[in-house]
Amino acid sequence: MIVNKHVSGFLDTNTYVMEEDRHLLIIDPSDHAAVLERCRDAATVTVLLTHEHFDHVSGLNRMRELCASSCRVIAGETCSERIQDTKANLSAYADVLAQLGEKQIPEHWSPFSCKAADITFVDRYAFRWMGHGVELFSAPGHSAGSCCIVLDNMLFVGDTVLENNLMVKFPGSSKKLYRNVTVPLLEKLLVGNRVTRVYPGHGDVMSPEVALGLIRGV
C-alpha cells in the first residue's frame, strides 16, 4: 500500500493518506489543501485520530463539510471528548505557540473545536478497511487521548514517538502513564516482525529499531 504524507506548515504536522478505489483512509487530518482536495471526489473517507491536539485535527471540520455523509471518524473515547474542548485540544493556546515559534497562525485555529468522533473505543478497536486489517490501541502519555494505529505492517504513532523530543508537559500529558502503559505496548508492537515501518506525527518514517531506542530513552 502506498502511504502519501502531507506536511502542514505551522508545526510541520504529518497527515497520512491511503487510497483504494476512491476510498480514502486518512490519519490525522490537517487543513493541507492537497488533503482536502482529495476528499472532494472520494466515495468514502475514514478518518483516524492519533490524538486530540489541534495541529492533528485542523482539517477535520472542513473535511466533514466536504464529505458529509461519506465521512466517518474513529478515535479513542478520551480523544473524542477532548477535541470538543478548545483548552483540551490546545487550540486555545495556539497563539502562544505561534509567538514562541515566530510563526503566523491560521485564523481558524484560534481557537476551534470539533464534533465527537462517530466511533469511539476505550482500550482497543479493530476493523477491516478495503481488505486491510486496522487496529487502534490506547497509548496515553503525550496526551490523555493518544493512541497508536497498526495498518498491515505499518505503525502510526502520532506524537507518541518523536525523533527530537517526546513532549509530556501539556495539559493531559503523563510521563507515568507513558512509561507504565505506552512503552510496554510499543515494545510489544515493535519487537519481532509485525511492524516494519513507523510513521510519526512529525518528521520522517523510522525503523522499529530507531523507535525502540527513542521510547526507551524517555
C-alpha positions in Angstrom: 0.0 0.0 0.0 1.2 3.5 -0.9 1.3 6.0 2.0 1.1 9.6 1.0 2.4 12.1 3.5 1.4 15.7 3.5 3.1 18.1 5.9 1.1 21.1 7.2 3.2 24.2 7.7 2.6 25.7 11.2 4.0 22.8 13.3 5.2 20.6 10.4 2.5 18.1 11.2 2.1 14.9 9.2 -1.2 13.8 7.6 -1.1 10.3 6.1 -3.5 9.4 3.2 -4.1 6.0 1.8 -6.4 5.3 -1.2 -8.1 2.2 -2.6 -10.7 2.6 -5.4 -11.7 6.1 -4.4 -12.0 5.1 -0.8 -9.7 7.2 1.5 -8.1 6.3 4.8 -6.7 9.5 6.5 -4.7 9.6 9.7 -4.6 13.0 11.5 -6.5 15.3 9.1 -4.7 18.6 8.7 -6.0 21.5 6.7 -3.4 20.9 4.0 -5.1 21.9 0.7 -4.0 18.8 -1.1 -5.6 16.6 1.6 -8.9 18.4 1.5 -8.9 18.4 -2.3 -8.6 14.6 -2.4 -11.7 14.3 -0.3 -13.9 16.1 -2.8 -14.3 13.1 -5.1 -13.9 10.3 -2.7 -16.5 7.6 -2.4 -15.9 7.3 1.4 -13.5 8.8 3.8 -12.4 7.1 7.0 -10.5 9.3 9.4 -8.4 8.0 12.3 -7.1 10.3 15.0 -3.9 9.6 16.9 -4.7 12.2 19.5 -6.7 15.4 20.2 -4.1 18.2 19.6 -5.3 20.9 17.3 -2.5 20.6 14.7 -3.6 16.9 14.1 -7.3 17.8 13.7 -7.0 21.2 12.0 -8.7 19.9 8.8 -11.4 17.7 10.5 -14.2 20.3 10.4 -13.7 21.2 6.8 -13.3 17.5 5.8 -16.6 16.7 7.4 -18.2 19.5 5.4 -16.8 18.4 2.1 -17.6 14.7 2.6 -20.9 15.0 4.5 -22.4 11.5 5.0 -19.5 9.7 3.4 -17.1 10.6 6.2 -16.7 8.6 9.5 -14.2 9.5 12.3 -12.7 6.9 14.6 -10.9 7.9 17.8 -10.4 6.9 21.4 -13.1 7.9 23.7 -10.9 10.4 25.6 -9.6 11.9 22.3 -13.2 12.3 21.1 -14.2 14.1 24.2 -11.1 16.4 24.1 -11.4 17.5 20.5 -14.6 19.2 21.6 -12.8 21.4 24.1 -10.6 24.3 23.0 -8.3 24.0 26.0 -8.0 20.2 25.9 -7.2 20.3 22.1 -4.7 23.2 22.8 -6.1 25.4 20.2 -6.9 28.0 22.9 -3.1 28.3 23.3 -2.2 28.2 19.6 -1.4 31.9 19.5 1.2 31.5 22.3 2.8 28.6 20.4 2.9 30.8 17.3 4.6 33.6 19.1 7.2 31.3 20.6 8.0 29.9 17.2 7.8 33.2 15.5 5.2 31.9 13.1 1.9 33.1 11.7 -1.1 31.1 12.9 -4.0 30.4 10.6 -7.0 32.4 11.7 -9.4 29.4 12.1 -7.1 27.8 14.6 -7.6 30.3 17.3 -9.5 28.6 18.9 -11.7 25.8 17.4 -13.4 22.6 18.5 -14.7 19.6 16.6 -17.7 17.4 17.0 -17.3 14.0 18.6 -16.0 11.0 16.7 -18.5 8.7 15.0 -16.9 5.6 16.5 -15.0 5.6 19.8 -13.2 3.0 21.9 -11.5 2.7 25.3 -8.6 0.3 25.0 -8.6 -1.2 21.6 -10.6 -1.1 18.3 -10.1 -3.3 15.3 -11.8 -3.3 11.8 -11.2 -4.0 8.2 -10.7 -1.3 5.6 -10.6 -2.4 1.9 -9.2 -5.8 2.9 -6.6 -4.4 5.2 -6.5 -5.1 9.0 -6.5 -2.0 11.2 -6.1 -1.9 15.0 -6.1 1.1 17.3 -4.6 0.9 20.8 -4.9 3.5 23.6 -1.4 4.9 24.3 -1.7 7.7 26.9 1.3 9.9 27.8 1.9 12.6 25.2 -1.8 13.4 25.7 -4.7 11.8 27.6 -6.3 10.7 24.3 -3.3 9.4 22.4 -3.4 6.1 20.5 -1.3 4.1 18.1 -2.6 2.6 14.9 -1.4 -0.6 13.2 -2.3 -0.9 9.5 -0.9 -4.1 8.0 2.8 -3.9 8.9 2.9 -0.2 9.5 2.6 1.6 12.8 1.3 5.2 13.0 2.3 6.7 16.4 1.2 10.4 16.2 3.3 12.2 18.8 3.9 9.1 20.9 7.3 8.6 19.3 9.2 11.6 18.1 12.8 11.9 16.8 13.5 15.2 18.6 11.8 15.0 22.0 8.6 13.4 23.4 6.5 16.2 24.9 4.8 15.2 28.1 4.3 18.6 29.6 0.9 19.6 28.0 -2.4 19.5 29.8 -3.4 15.9 29.9 0.2 14.6 29.5 1.6 12.0 31.8 5.1 10.6 31.9 4.0 8.0 34.4 1.3 6.6 32.1 3.7 6.8 29.1 6.2 4.6 31.0 3.8 2.2 32.6 1.2 1.8 29.8 2.5 3.0 26.4 6.2 1.9 26.5 5.2 -1.8 27.1 2.6 -1.6 24.4 5.1 -0.1 21.9 7.7 -2.6 22.8 5.2 -5.4 22.1 4.3 -4.0 18.7 7.9 -3.1 17.7 9.8 -6.3 18.7 9.6 -9.0 16.1 8.4 -8.7 12.5 4.9 -7.5 13.0 5.8 -3.8 12.3 8.4 -2.9 9.7 7.9 0.9 9.5 7.0 3.6 12.0 5.2 6.8 10.9 5.3 9.7 13.4 3.2 12.8 13.7 6.2 15.0 12.9 9.4 14.1 11.0 10.3 11.1 8.8 9.4 7.5 8.8 11.7 5.4 11.0 12.6 1.8 11.6 11.3 -0.2 14.6 14.8 -0.2 16.0 15.1 3.6 16.0 11.6 3.9 17.5 12.6 1.5 20.3 15.7 3.4 21.1 13.7 6.6 21.4 11.0 5.3 23.7 13.4 3.6 26.0 15.2 6.9 26.4 12.2 8.6 27.9 
